[in-house]
Amino acid sequence: MTETKRSTKRKIVFATGNRHKLHEVESILKDYPIIIEHRNIKGPEIQSDDLDEIAKTSVAWTLKKCGCPSFVEDAGLFVTVLRGFPGTFSSYAYNTIGNKGLLKLLDGVKNRRAVFKSTIAYCSSRQKPICFTGEIRGNISLKIRGVNGFGFDPIFEPDDVRDKTFGELEDEEKNRYSHRALAVRLFAEWLLTYGVK
């Protein structure tokens, strides 16, 4: 990243009601000249199996509400043997059956492959909603391990980290590998290239 890019601060709204997500995004962006103005708001979430579609709808609503350049983040855990469930319904699934419930659905199942996906959607008065996606492949663990992170982190073992769940990783280590970190960095690099508009 050039000094020219670093010299100008970009200020944008990040709309989320999830304090864990806010903390992660702020940690990932600490090395970028981007200032987040947090808004604890959440727009209507459409029913769709497409993360991009959900995020674009949400950020368009946020722009109308805030009137300034904004971004949102949506994520999902897609379990292969469950045909992608919980996927875009991950938040609902976590709040209803939790980690124990998902493990119960996989009781005795050998194929535990899964993908964690994250989509950042950005929008402004001059920029139609645009998405940046990160994904990481891995396995669903046999039991809950770790107390870090949030959501399904304690049962997801990323391929890039040997024998550990996201819940067993410290924030800094998780942010080197996570789906959210990949999406946020793609967004940050795009923003520094094209600017807030």
C-alpha positions as CSV (number, residue, x, y, z in Angstrom):
1,M,0.0,0.0,0.0
2,T,1.5,3.4,-1.0
3,E,2.0,6.4,1.2
4,T,-0.4,8.3,-1.1
5,K,-3.2,5.9,-0.3
6,R,-2.4,6.1,3.4
7,S,-2.3,9.8,3.5
8,T,-6.1,10.4,3.2
9,K,-8.5,9.1,5.8
10,R,-11.7,7.6,4.6
11,K,-14.7,7.8,6.9
12,I,-17.7,5.4,6.3
13,V,-20.6,4.1,8.3
14,F,-20.6,0.4,9.4
15,A,-24.1,-0.7,10.2
16,T,-24.3,-3.7,12.5
17,G,-26.0,-4.6,15.8
18,N,-23.4,-7.3,16.5
19,R,-20.7,-6.0,18.8
20,H,-18.5,-9.0,18.2
21,K,-18.6,-8.4,14.4
22,L,-17.8,-4.7,15.0
23,H,-14.8,-5.6,17.1
24,E,-13.5,-7.9,14.5
25,V,-13.9,-5.5,11.6
26,E,-12.3,-2.7,13.6
27,S,-9.3,-5.0,14.4
28,I,-8.9,-6.0,10.7
29,L,-9.0,-2.4,9.5
30,K,-6.6,-1.0,12.1
31,D,-3.8,-1.0,9.5
32,Y,-5.8,0.9,7.0
33,P,-6.5,4.6,6.9
34,I,-10.3,4.0,7.2
35,I,-12.4,5.4,10.0
36,I,-15.5,3.5,10.9
37,E,-18.6,5.4,12.2
38,H,-20.6,2.6,13.9
39,R,-24.4,2.7,13.6
40,N,-26.3,0.2,15.7
41,I,-29.0,-0.4,13.1
42,K,-30.2,-3.3,11.1
43,G,-32.4,-3.1,8.1
44,P,-35.0,-5.6,6.9
45,E,-33.3,-8.9,5.9
46,I,-34.8,-10.5,2.9
47,Q,-35.2,-14.3,2.7
48,S,-32.7,-15.5,0.2
49,D,-30.0,-18.2,-0.2
50,D,-27.7,-15.6,-1.7
51,L,-25.5,-13.6,0.7
52,D,-24.8,-11.0,-1.9
53,E,-28.5,-10.3,-2.4
54,I,-29.2,-10.0,1.3
55,A,-26.2,-7.7,1.9
56,K,-27.0,-5.5,-1.1
57,T,-30.6,-5.0,0.1
58,S,-29.4,-4.3,3.6
59,V,-26.8,-1.7,2.6
60,A,-29.2,0.1,0.3
61,W,-31.6,0.5,3.2
62,T,-28.7,1.7,5.4
63,L,-27.8,4.3,2.8
64,K,-31.4,5.7,2.8
65,K,-31.3,5.7,6.6
66,C,-27.9,7.3,7.1
67,G,-27.5,9.3,3.9
68,C,-23.8,8.7,3.7
69,P,-21.4,6.0,2.4
70,S,-22.1,2.8,4.3
71,F,-21.2,-0.9,4.4
72,V,-22.7,-4.0,6.0
73,E,-21.4,-7.5,6.5
74,D,-23.3,-10.8,6.3
75,A,-21.9,-14.2,6.8
76,G,-23.0,-17.8,6.8
77,L,-21.7,-21.3,7.6
78,F,-22.5,-23.7,4.7
79,V,-22.3,-27.4,5.7
80,T,-21.9,-29.7,2.7
81,V,-23.8,-32.8,3.9
82,L,-26.7,-30.5,5.0
83,R,-26.9,-29.1,1.5
84,G,-25.6,-25.8,2.6
85,F,-27.6,-25.4,5.8
86,P,-27.6,-23.2,7.9
87,G,-26.1,-20.9,5.2
88,T,-27.8,-17.6,5.0
89,F,-29.9,-18.6,8.0
90,S,-26.9,-19.0,10.2
91,S,-27.8,-16.3,12.7
92,Y,-31.3,-17.7,13.1
93,A,-29.9,-21.3,13.4
94,Y,-27.3,-20.2,16.0
95,N,-30.0,-18.4,18.1
96,T,-32.3,-21.4,18.0
97,I,-30.3,-24.6,18.0
98,G,-26.8,-23.2,18.6
99,N,-23.5,-25.1,18.3
100,K,-24.9,-28.2,20.2
101,G,-27.9,-28.4,17.9
102,L,-25.7,-28.3,14.7
103,L,-23.4,-30.9,16.1
104,K,-26.4,-33.1,16.9
105,L,-27.5,-32.9,13.2
106,L,-24.1,-34.2,12.3
107,D,-23.9,-37.0,14.9
108,G,-22.3,-40.0,13.3
109,V,-21.7,-38.2,10.0
110,K,-18.2,-38.7,8.6
111,N,-18.3,-35.9,5.9
112,R,-18.0,-32.8,8.0
113,R,-16.9,-30.4,5.3
114,A,-18.1,-26.9,5.5
115,V,-17.4,-23.4,4.1
116,F,-17.6,-20.1,6.1
117,K,-18.5,-17.2,3.8
118,S,-18.5,-13.5,4.4
119,T,-19.9,-10.7,2.2
120,I,-19.2,-7.0,2.6
121,A,-21.6,-4.8,0.7
122,Y,-20.8,-1.1,0.2
123,C,-23.1,1.6,-1.2
124,S,-23.1,5.4,-1.5
125,S,-25.2,8.0,-3.4
126,R,-22.8,7.6,-6.4
127,Q,-22.0,3.9,-6.0
128,K,-24.5,1.2,-6.5
129,P,-24.2,-1.7,-4.0
130,I,-21.0,-3.6,-4.6
131,C,-19.9,-6.8,-2.8
132,F,-16.6,-8.3,-1.6
133,T,-16.6,-11.9,-0.6
134,G,-14.3,-14.0,1.4
135,E,-14.5,-17.7,2.2
136,I,-12.6,-20.3,4.1
137,R,-13.0,-24.1,3.9
138,G,-12.8,-26.5,6.7
139,N,-14.5,-29.1,8.9
140,I,-17.1,-29.1,11.6
141,S,-15.5,-30.4,14.8
142,L,-16.8,-33.3,16.8
143,K,-17.3,-31.2,19.8
144,I,-17.3,-27.5,20.9
145,R,-13.8,-26.3,21.5
146,G,-12.7,-22.8,22.5
147,V,-14.3,-19.7,24.0
148,N,-13.1,-17.0,21.6
149,G,-14.9,-15.6,18.6
150,F,-18.7,-15.9,18.4
151,G,-21.4,-17.9,16.7
152,F,-20.3,-21.1,15.2
153,D,-16.6,-20.3,15.6
154,P,-16.1,-23.0,18.4
155,I,-17.1,-25.8,16.0
156,F,-15.4,-24.8,12.8
157,E,-11.9,-26.0,12.0
158,P,-10.3,-24.0,9.1
159,D,-8.1,-26.0,6.8
160,D,-5.3,-23.4,7.1
161,V,-5.0,-23.9,10.9
162,R,-4.0,-27.4,12.1
163,D,-6.4,-29.0,14.6
164,K,-7.9,-25.8,16.0
165,T,-11.3,-24.3,15.8
166,F,-11.8,-20.5,15.3
167,G,-13.0,-20.5,18.9
168,E,-9.5,-21.7,20.0
169,L,-7.7,-18.9,18.1
170,E,-6.8,-15.5,19.5
171,D,-8.3,-12.5,17.6
172,E,-5.1,-11.7,15.8
173,E,-4.5,-15.2,14.6
174,K,-8.1,-15.7,13.5
175,N,-7.9,-12.4,11.6
176,R,-5.1,-13.9,9.5
177,Y,-7.3,-16.6,8.1
178,S,-11.0,-15.9,8.5
179,H,-13.6,-15.4,5.8
180,R,-14.5,-12.0,7.3
181,A,-10.9,-10.8,7.3
182,L,-10.6,-11.8,3.6
183,A,-13.7,-9.9,2.7
184,V,-12.8,-6.8,4.7
185,R,-9.3,-6.6,3.2
186,L,-10.7,-6.9,-0.3
187,F,-13.1,-4.1,0.5
188,A,-10.4,-1.9,2.1
189,E,-8.0,-2.3,-0.8
190,W,-10.8,-1.4,-3.3
191,L,-11.8,1.6,-1.1
192,L,-8.2,2.9,-1.0
193,T,-7.9,2.5,-4.8
194,Y,-11.2,4.1,-5.8
195,G,-12.0,6.2,-2.8
196,V,-15.2,7.0,-0.9
197,K,-17.7,8.2,-3.5
